[in-house]
Amino acid sequence: MKMASENLKNAAEQRLAARKNYIEERVKALPNDLNNLNENQLLTFVRDLHHQLAQAEENHYDFEMKIRKQDYEVNLKRK
């Protein structure tokens, strides 16, 4: 029983570490001090953030459509 709880704890820690790595790879870090950026730098930063958001939404939509298609195909095979 103790070994199983340790395995669950280790698995949870691994998932947390994987999630952290995934986010760090895909999300650009904020500049240390946004107040010191000039207008052009701020515009560039906001455009980059907007591009990241648009890309994430596009990926989300694509995955959702892929899952719906797979569900549809599975349900067709059951009938």
C-alpha positions as CSV (number, residue, x, y, z in Angstrom):
1,M,0.0,0.0,0.0
2,K,2.8,2.4,0.9
3,M,4.6,1.6,-2.4
4,A,1.5,2.3,-4.4
5,S,1.0,5.7,-2.8
6,E,4.7,6.5,-3.5
7,N,4.2,5.5,-7.1
8,L,1.1,7.7,-7.4
9,K,3.1,10.6,-5.8
10,N,6.0,10.1,-8.2
11,A,3.6,10.0,-11.2
12,A,1.9,13.2,-10.1
13,E,5.3,14.9,-9.7
14,Q,6.4,13.7,-13.2
15,R,3.1,15.1,-14.7
16,L,3.7,18.4,-13.0
17,A,7.3,18.6,-14.2
18,A,6.2,17.7,-17.7
19,R,3.5,20.4,-17.6
20,K,6.0,23.0,-16.4
21,N,8.4,22.1,-19.2
22,Y,5.7,22.2,-21.8
23,I,4.6,25.7,-20.7
24,E,8.2,27.0,-20.5
25,E,8.9,25.7,-24.1
26,R,5.8,27.4,-25.6
27,V,5.2,30.5,-23.6
28,K,7.5,33.5,-24.0
29,A,8.7,34.9,-20.7
30,L,7.6,38.4,-19.8
31,P,10.3,41.1,-19.8
32,N,11.6,41.9,-16.4
33,D,10.3,45.5,-16.4
34,L,7.5,46.4,-18.8
35,N,7.6,50.1,-17.6
36,N,11.0,50.6,-19.2
37,L,10.0,49.5,-22.7
38,N,9.4,52.2,-25.3
39,E,6.2,52.3,-27.4
40,N,7.7,50.3,-30.3
41,Q,9.0,47.6,-27.9
42,L,5.6,47.4,-26.2
43,L,3.8,47.1,-29.6
44,T,6.1,44.3,-30.6
45,F,5.6,42.5,-27.3
46,V,1.8,42.8,-27.6
47,R,1.9,41.5,-31.2
48,D,4.0,38.6,-30.1
49,L,1.5,37.8,-27.3
50,H,-1.4,38.1,-29.7
51,H,0.3,35.7,-32.2
52,Q,0.9,33.2,-29.4
53,L,-2.7,33.4,-28.3
54,A,-4.0,33.0,-31.9
55,Q,-1.7,30.0,-32.4
56,A,-2.9,28.4,-29.2
57,E,-6.5,28.9,-30.2
58,E,-5.9,27.4,-33.6
59,N,-4.2,24.4,-32.1
60,H,-7.1,24.0,-29.6
61,Y,-9.6,24.1,-32.4
62,D,-7.6,21.6,-34.5
63,F,-7.4,19.2,-31.6
64,E,-11.1,19.5,-30.8
65,M,-12.0,18.8,-34.5
66,K,-9.7,15.8,-34.5
67,I,-11.3,14.4,-31.4
68,R,-14.8,15.0,-32.8
69,K,-13.9,13.2,-36.0
70,Q,-12.4,10.3,-34.1
71,D,-15.5,10.0,-31.9
72,Y,-17.7,10.1,-35.0
73,E,-15.7,7.3,-36.6
74,V,-15.7,5.2,-33.5
75,N,-19.5,5.6,-33.2
76,L,-19.9,4.6,-36.8
77,K,-18.0,1.4,-36.3
78,R,-20.1,0.4,-33.3
79,K,-23.3,0.5,-35.3
